[in-house]
Amino acid sequence: MEQEIKYSTIIKSNSLVNAIYKMPINSSHLFSIMLRHITANDVVSDDGKLHTITAVEFGKLLGIEDNQYRELKLATKFLLSAIVKVPLSKDNYFEYSIFDTAQYVLGDGYTSLAFSRNFLPFIQGLKGDYTRLDLAQTLRLRKFGSVRIYEKLMQYAKPDFSGWWNVSIDDLKRLLSIDGSSVYSDTRYFNTCVFYPAIAEISKQLSWDIKVKKIKIGRIIKEFEITFKDVNRGGLFSKDNMAKGNKQTRLNQAHRAADARAELSRLAHCKKIGIK
């Protein structure tokens, strides 16, 4: 079995953080756990490599006491069919599979996964357009919406443990794959059942100070201005964790020219996977 790797931080390209997808929380956490095995170096070099997690470790990390292997297998099966949609423009996007191979070992109680080749440029070979995430913080969250909003807030976090993010409700729904067929497409249900519970969970589980300002047009809420501060100085930005990063995995600075950077990321990704 491959030697276990325990990174305290994981790396995602900003294109991946901005991507559109939805999955059960255990599958989302398994995806994050597998990212421990990836280093954001200069080249894409992980093609076809299997990464292993035991059912016991999976259960321990997620607080699952019973049927650990069954839960691991269910999470794995979903990830094998999961699709990530990466928008290139309003009406143009690519779809990617995250993993393309899984190995199940029933007697020994572990599963191995290999990332899809075309997906690797979103997690490896990164040179600046990325977001650092604290794996321990991510695994404390029990709602998929909380994880996705946490990732977006971390995209705009500054070295002083604070940041802000302005987002329209429509863009927020799109990020969480909530379309017109979902009951949560109604803004009232979305706010009360998805958005505010996610903000509350992040605040409680991560000890963040988060304030949400509603931006209205008339009586209709159109946007949220979210300001936040990680008051847990032993978290992602502690000296110990910062020291573990290399020079090419430094924390993103605050807001960038989003449209221009997205286009540069798209062109770079297309070049890596051979699309002209």
N, C-alpha and C positions, 0 to 999 in steps of 0.2 A: 504494500500500500504506500502511496506517495506520502512523504513526510509532511506532517501538518504545518501549515503556515498561519501565523497569527499576526496580521497587520491591524493596528489600531485605527487606521484610516483607509478609506477606499476612494478611488478616483473615477469620475465619470466626465466625459466630454460635455460641454454645455449643450451641444446638439442633442445628446441623450437626455440630459436634464429637461430640455424643452420638448422632448418627444411626447407623443400621445399614446398611452396604453393604460390598461387596467388589468389587475390580477388579484387573486386572493392574497391576504396578508402573509400567509406562510410561504407562498411562492415568491412574493416580493422579498421577504427576508432571506430565502434561500438564494435568490439572485445576488443579494448584497453579500452574503457569506461567501459565495463563490468568487466574488471580486477580490477577496483577500489574496488570492493566488496570482493576481495580475499586478505587474509593476509598470508604471507609466514611463517607460524608457523611450529611447530614440527610434526603435524599430518595432514593427509588428512581428512577434516571434513565437506566439502561443498557438499557432495553427494546429488544430487537431489534438491538442494535449488534454488528457482526462484529468480532472481535479476531483478529489474524493472528500466526502463527509460521511461520518458514521451516524447512524440513527441515534445513538446515545448522545453524541455531541449536539446534534440538531435539536433533540429534546431539551438538553440542558440550556442551550442558548435561547430557546424560545419559551422555556417553562412548560414544556409538554411532558407530562408524567406517564401517560398511558398511550399505548399504540404508537410509539415513536416511529417505528419503521413504516407503518401504514401512512402516517402523516407525511413522512419524508417522501414516500413514493408518490402520494397524491400531489404534493408540491412539485415534484420532479416532472410528472406527467403533464401538468399544466404548463410548465416552462418550456417543454419540448414543442408545444403547439402555440406558445405565446408569440404575438406579433407586435413589434414596435413600429409606430408610424412616425416618420421624420419629415415634417413639412419643409418643402423648398420654397413654396410661395402659397398664396391662399388656395389655389386650386391644383397644386402639384406637390406630390410627396412620394417618398420611397417607403416600402415596408420591409422589415428585417425580422428574421428569426434570431432569437438570442442564442439558443443552443441547438446543435444538430445531432448530438450523440449522447446516449445515456447507457451506463452499465449498472445492472442491478446484481447484487451479491446477497442472496437471501440468507444463507447460512452464517455469513460473517456480519450481516446487518449494516451494510454501507452501500452508498450510491456514488457513482462517478459521472461527471458531466464534462462535455467539451463545448467550448464556445464556437459558434458558427464563424467561418472565415471572414465573411463580409461584415460581420458585426464587430470584429476586433478593433478596427480603427476608432470606434467610439470609446474604447476603454484602454487602448494601448497605443504607444507611439505618439503621445500627446505632448505638446510643446507650449502650453499656456492657456488654451481655450478650454479650460476644464474647471471642475468644482471638486473640492476635497470634502469628504463626508466622514463623520465619526461613526464607525460601525456600531460601537456600544450604544450611542445615542439612537441610531436608526432602529436597533433591535428592541428598544424600550417602547416603541410606538406600536399600537395594536390596531390602528385603522390605516387602510391604504391611503386615504386622502391625507392623513397626517404625514405619512412618509413623503408623498409627492410635494406637499406644501413645504415641509422641512427642507427638502432638497432645493426647492426654488429659493427659499430664504437664505440658505447657505451659499447659493450662487452669488448673492449680493452682500454677503457678510464681509466686514472690514476687519483689519487686525485689532481694532479696539473692541472687539466682541459685539459690535452693533451693526445695524444696517436698515434698509427700508426697501420696500417693493410696492410699486403701484401696478395693479392688475385689474382689468375689466372683469366683470362677472362672466361674460361670455367666454373670454380666454381661459378663465379658471375652470369653467365647466369643460371646455375643450381639452384642457390638460388632463382632466380626470376621466376622459372618454364618456362624458355625460351628454347624450344627444337628446333629440326631441322625443324619442320613444321611452325615455326614462322618467319615472315619477319625479326624480330630482331635477328635471329640466325646469320645473316650476321654481322660480327664484325663491319663493317663501320656503319651500321644502328644502331647497339646496342650502339656504342659509342656516336653517334650524337643525337640519339632519346631517349635513356634510361639513360645511365650512366652519361654523362656530364650534362644533364639537372637536374638529381637528385642531383649531387654534387652542382650545382649552386643553387638549391632550398634550400638545407640544409644550405649552406653558407649565403644566403640572409635571410631566415626566422628565423634562429637560431643564427645569428651573429657569426658564426664559421669561423675561419681562416683555410681553407683546401687547401692543396697542393697535386697534383697528379703527380707522376713520372711514366713514361712509361718504362717498362722493356722489351727489345726486344731480340729476337733471329734472327739475321740477320736484315731483314727489317720488320719482323712480330712482332707486339705487343703481348706478351704472358701474362704479369702480370701488375698489378698496385700496386705501393706503395703509400698508402694514409696516409698522416700525417695531424693531425687536432688539433685544440685547441679551446675550448669553451671560448670565450672572454667575455661572459656574466656572470659575477660573481654572478648574482642573479638567475642563473638557477639551474639546478639539484644539483650542488655541494655547493650551498650557505649554511651558517650555519643553517638557518631556516629549510631547507629541510633535511639536514643531521641529524638534531636533531630529526626528525620525524621517522627515521628508528630505529629499535631495533638492538640488538647486532648480531642477525642472519641475518640481511638484509644489511650488509655492502657492499660497492661497490667492484666489482671484481678488482683485481690487473691486471697488464698487462699480456702479452701472457703466456699461460699455455702450457703444453705438450698436445696438442689438441687430438691426437689419444688416449692416455692413459685415459684422462678425459672423452672422449666420451664413451669409453668402460665401465668405472666405472658408468657413468650415465645410460647407457643402462642396466647394470646388476641391478642397484638399482631400476630402473623403472620397470623392469620385476618382481622383487621381490614384489613391491608394488601392482601390478595388478594381481599377482598370477601366472605368467608364469615361469615355471621351465626350 
